[in-house]
Every structure is written in C-alpha cells, then in structure tokens.
Amino acid sequence: MKIQKSRIIADIQGDYVSIRFLGVAMREVAEAQRAVQEIENVAYNHDLKVVIINFGGLVHLSSVFLGRLIQLQKSLKQLGMELRACGMSSDIEKAFKICKLEKLIPAFATEEEAIKG
C-alpha cells in the first residue's frame, strides 16, 4: 500500500515500510519536523516491525533533521519497531558518521539489504 504525504511517500509491505522523500533537500526546520511527523504517523498507525528510510534522491539534510531521526529511532524502539536506513549519498553517509548515527540506525547500501536486515 502506498501512502503519499506532503514530504514523504510510504510503501507498506507486510510488517515493514519503505519511506522515500519528496524533494532533494531537507534543510528547513519546518520541513524536517514535518517529514519526521509524517514518518511517525505512518509508523504509529500501521502494524509494523521495521521502518526503512531510503535516502536515495536526497542530497541535502539539516542537523535538525538528524536530531529528529535520533528521537524517531528512540520512539520506534520503545514501540518494538526498528529504524533502518539505505541509499545514502556519500555526503549523507558522512553526516551519519559525524553524528554517530550509524551506531543507532543500521545503514544498508540498498533497500533490499535493509529489508533483509
């Protein structure tokens, strides 16, 4: 089932969802907060075990968005869901490493690998 919101497209397949972003940048505080709210809405309203954020196509993101990802990971974990990432450009991968997000959110090269975990 595909769900399109203002900042994301969610593709729900069984007990996991793959999230893609609409647009190539996540720079503004308001758009970062809106995107994470939309991800939360999808995750909280469906019986999911895994939430995969596919960063393919996203070129820029803000530190605010990275901070909100940490909060998202914690809230999903409390509900028994796992947050995974895939499709990161080298710049986004560097940002993940600088913020030590790779220790909290497993990152995979492809969506297929992220699904398998």
N, C-alpha and C positions, 0 to 999 in steps of 0.2 A: 504494500500500500504506500503510495507516495503522498506526502503532505507538503504543500508549499506555504511558507510564511513570508514575511517581508524581507528577512535576511538569510533564510536557510531553505533548503529542500531536504526533507527527511524521507528515506526509503526504508520502510519497516518490512523485515523478512523474518517471520517467526519470532524468536526471542532476542533479536538484535536489530539495531537501526543504524543506518549509514547516513551521516549528515554531511551535506555539501553547502558551501556558502554561495550566495548570490552576490556577485561583485568580486573584485580582485583585492580590495583593501578593507581592513578593519582598523581604521585609525582613530575615529572619533569615539569619545567615551560613550555617548548615547547609542551609537550603533553597536559597539562591543557589548554593552549591557543588554540591548535588545536581542542580539544574536544568542547570547547565553540564556536569556529568559525563554526564547523560543525553543532552544535545545532542552531546557528543563521542562517546559510544557509538554513536549513530545515524550520525553523520558518518563515523566511522572504519570502520564495519562495512558500508558500502554504497559503491558506486562513484559518487560524487557530484562535481559541479563547483561547485555553488552551495548554500549553506545560508542560508535566509531565516528570520529570526526575526521573527515577526509579533507586535508588542506590543499589538495590539487586545485590549481587555479587561483589560490590566494597568494598574493605576492607580498603584501604588507600587513602587519598587525601591530597593535599598540601594546605597551606594557600593561595597560588597564585590562585588555583582553586576556593576556597571560595570567594576570592575577585572578580574573573571574574564572578562568579554566581551573585553577587550583581549588577555588571554592566549589566549583561544579564537581570536580573529582571527589572531594570530601563528602558532599551531599549525596552523590550517587552511591558511593561506597557504603554509607550508612543505610541505604535502602537495598543493599545487596547487588548493586549493579557495578559493572566495570567500565571505565572510560579508556578507550584506546585511540591512538592517532595514526594516520597514514598519509602518504602522498605529500610529504613536506618538501618544499624547496630547500636549497642549502641555507638560505638566509633564515628561514623559519626554524630549521633544524638547529642552527647556531643559537638563535634566541632561546629555544628549548634548553639547550645545554648550558647557556649562561645562567638561566633561571633555575637550573637543575630539575626541570620538569620531566626529563626522561626517567628520573627515579620514581616519579609518581604516576606518570601516564606512559604505558608502554607504546613505543612507536614502531611502525612497520613500514616497509617500502611500498607495499600495495594494499589495497582494500581486501583482496583475497587472503593475504597473510594475516591481516588484522582480524578477519573473521575467524580464522583457524586458531589465532591466539598463540 
